[in-house]
Amino acid sequence: MNFVKALALLLATAPTITADVPWFVLVSNTEEGQGFNRCGAALVHPDIIITAGDCVNKNDYLRVGYRTDKDSEIIMTPRFIYSHPDQWKKNGRTQENLPNDIQIIKMNQAVEGIEPVKLYDGCCGYDDDNTQLLNFAQAGSPKDVKDPPNGPVGNPPEPYIMGGFEIASSYEKRLKEGQVYTEEFVHCVREYIALPGYHAQLDEDVQFCANANTSSPCDANAWGSPLYTNEEDEPVLVGMASQGQCTPGGLPFVYTRIAHYYDYIRQNICRMSSVQHNNTDCSEYIFEN
């Protein structure tokens, strides 16, 4: 076999990582992408990302264009962190912090060469019950967590116990992608209540659920991960993982509705950033000095 044929065969059989979500951001407390904190996030403006509440801390690293722990387009740090002001009023806890589970972060500089994802404005029924097939992207896998209440606990090396569920010491180190359908909200509430630990009250105006996928991670590292549509090859951010825990049967994730926060996010982008981008028209907002 000559060199050209051998190379072609190698390329055909080698695993590939798609680049459909270059705007995906991994939040990590280590520059290498490892460590306890591994929230997902989305680049929504050249210097702005959004994620779930309490995901980003001032010393974290923001790996924009994350594909594996060794492969990110750009590594940034947060410059300013803004959590929804009503985030803690109804439950006062730092975990499972529904219902206003959203955090907007200005990075230390603008990203070049990566197009931010568009925000869903509620136009098209993308987050309606059982009507849409949506794409997920998350930096984790089902092996990250074993849920002890309804089945035997596995034996990962020295797991860390947090909030009644188990975070394994090893985890998937590459971006996981797939598709899920939105779920009926009444089923979502019923399954959510059955989970161990503290439960904030779900609000159908603010949250929706998606069903299980064999490769979607059911873990605490999934907070902030995007759920999006790719209509006409133009990604639109529809939801953001707000509750990572799953039942052994595969509880659908609880997602924050981007449409509910559409104006809120845009207004804060304009307030926080001086960078211009055609995704966000800031001319309608007037801010006092």
N, C-alpha and C positions, 0 to 999 in steps of 0.2 A: 504494500500500500504506500503510495507516494505521500509526501508531506502535506500537499494541498487537500487530498482526500481525508487524511487522518485529522487534519485541523477541522475540516467541515464536519466530520463525524463527532469530534469532541464538542464543537459548538452546538450541534443538534441535540446532544444528550445531556449537556451541562444544565443544571438548574438555573433558571433565570428569575430575576426579580423585576416585576413590572414597575414602571415609573408613572402610573396613572395618577398618583397623589404626591407630586413634588412639593405641594403646599402643606403636606403633613409635617407636624413638629413633634418631636419627642422631648418632653420635659424630664430632665434627669438631674440628680444632685451630684453626679460625677461627670467630668468632661468626656469620659469614654462611653457614656450612655448607660452604664451599669449603676448599681446602687439601689436603695430602697424606693426612691421616688422615680416612677416611670409613667407619669401621666401622658396622655396624648393631647394634641392641640392642633389648631389650624391657622395658617397664615391668611388673614383676611384683608390686609393692607400691607404695603411694603415694609412698614416698621411696627405693625400691630398684629398680635395673635390673640385668639380667644381660647379658653379652656374652661374646665369646671372649677368651682370655687375651692380655694385653699390648695390648688395644685402647684402654683408657682411661688417660690420664695426668692428672696433677693440674691441668694448665692447659687441659684440653680443655673443650669446650662440649657439652652434652647437649640435643639439640633434640627434645623430646617432642612427639609428634603431627606429625612431619615429613611433608610432602607434596611440597614443592619447596624449593629453596634459599632461596626468599623466603616460605615458608609453613610455619611451625611454631606449634603452639599455645602452647608454653612453652619458654623456653631456661633451662636449669639448668647448674650446675657440680658436679663431684664433691666430696664432702666426705671420703669415706673409700673407699679402693680395696682390695679383698681378692681376691687370686688364689688358686686352689687350691694348697695347700701342696706337693703332689706334682707340680706342673706341669712343673718342669724336671728332675726326677730321672732320667728315662729318656733324655733327649736333650740337655738343656743348651743349647738354642738359643732365640732370641727369635722365630724365624719357624717356621711350620708346627709349632706347639708342641703336638702331640698327645702323649699321649692325654688328659691332664686339662686340657683346653682350656676353662677356664671362669673368669669373673671376675665378682664381685659388687660392685656399687658403690652406696654410700649417697649420695644427692644432698644438696645444701646445704639443701633444704627439701622438704616433701611437695607433690605435685601435686594440685590440686583440679580436679574436673570431668572427669577421664579415668579410666575404669575399668581397673585393671591386668588383664593377661591371666592366666588360670588356668594352673597348671603341670600337665603330664600325669603321672599317677601310675602309668602302665603298665597300666591297667585293660583296655584295649579293642583292642589289636593295631594301633594307629595307625602304629607304626614297624616293623611286620613286613615282610618282603620281598614286594614285588609285590602287596600287598593293598589299599593305601589311596591315594586321591588326596588330596594335601595342598596347602595354599595357601602360596605364598612371598611375601615382601615384602622388597625389597632396593633400596638406594639406588645403583644402577649399571645398566650394560647391557653386552652383549657387546662394544660398541665400546671399552670402557674398556681392554681388554687384547688384545694380539695375541701369540699363543704362537709363538715362533720355531722350535722344534725340528722340526716336521713340516710346515712350509709357509713360503711367502715372508712376510717381515716387511713390514707395511704402512709407510706413510710419514706417521705423525702428526707434528705439529710437536714436535721436541725431546723425544722420550719419555724417561722415567726408567727405567733398567734396574735391577731388583731381584730377586735370587734366581733368575736365569735366565729370567725372563719380563718382558714389557714393559708398563708402565703408561702409557697415553697421557696427554698433557697436557690433553686435553679429556674430559669425561665426561658421562653423563646426569645432569641436575640435578633429576630428579623421581623419586618413588617408583615402582618397577616392581613390578607384582603379576601373579600367574598361578598355575598349578597344575602339579604334577609328581607322578609315581608314585614310591613307594619302589622301590629297586633291589636285586637279589640281591647279597648281601655278597661272594660269591666273585668276581663280575664287578667290583665296586667295588675290591677289592684288586688285581686284575689290571690295571685301568686306572690305578690310583693309582701302582703301581710303575713304570709306563711314563712317568710325568711327569718332567721335568727337575728337578734340584736335590735337596735333602735330603729324606729320607722317614722320618718316624717310623713306628713299627709300628702298624697299625690293630688295634683290638680290637672284636670284634663286640658285646661287652657294653656298650661305651662309645659306639661310633659306628654310624651307618647311612648309606646313600647314597640319593640321589634322582636320577632320570634327567634328561636335558637338556630344556630348554624354550627355544624360539626367542627369548623375551624375557627369560630369566633371565640375570643377569650372570655371566660367568666371569672374575672379577677379584679382585685382592687387597683391594679395597674392600668385599668381601662378608662378611668375617669377622663373626660375631656376628649375622647377619641371621636372622630367625625363619622357621621352617616350622611351620605350625599347621593345626589342623582347626577347622571352624566348625559342629560338630554342634549342631543345634537353635539356631542363631544365637548360640551362646556360644563364643567362641574359646578354644581350649586350645593352649598352646605345646608342641609335640611335639619339635622339634629346633632347633638353633642352628648356623648355618654355621661349620664349624671349619676348612675348607680351601677357599680361594676359587679356586684355579687349575683350569683346564680344559684338556683336550686339544683340538686343532682339531675333533675329532669330537664334542665336547660331553661331557666327563667329568662324570658326576653329582657333585654336591657331596657332600662328606663332612660329615655333621651329628653334633654331640654329642647323645646321647640325654638328653632332659630327665628321662625316667623313671628313668634310672640315678642322677641327681643330685637326685631329688625331695626326699628327706629332708635331704640336705646343704644344698640351697638354702633350704628352709623353716627349718631350724635357724639358718642364718646370717641370714636375714631377722629372725627373732626376737631374735637376739643383737645385731644392728646397729640395729634400729629400735624406737622406742617408740610408733610410730603403729599403731593398731588397724585391721584390715581383715578382712572375713569370708572372704577367700581363704586366710588363714593363721591357724590356731589355735595360739597360742603357750602355751597353758595346760599342754601336755605337756612343755615344756622348762623346766628349772630351771638357772639360771646363777649361779655364785658371784660375789659382789661382789669 
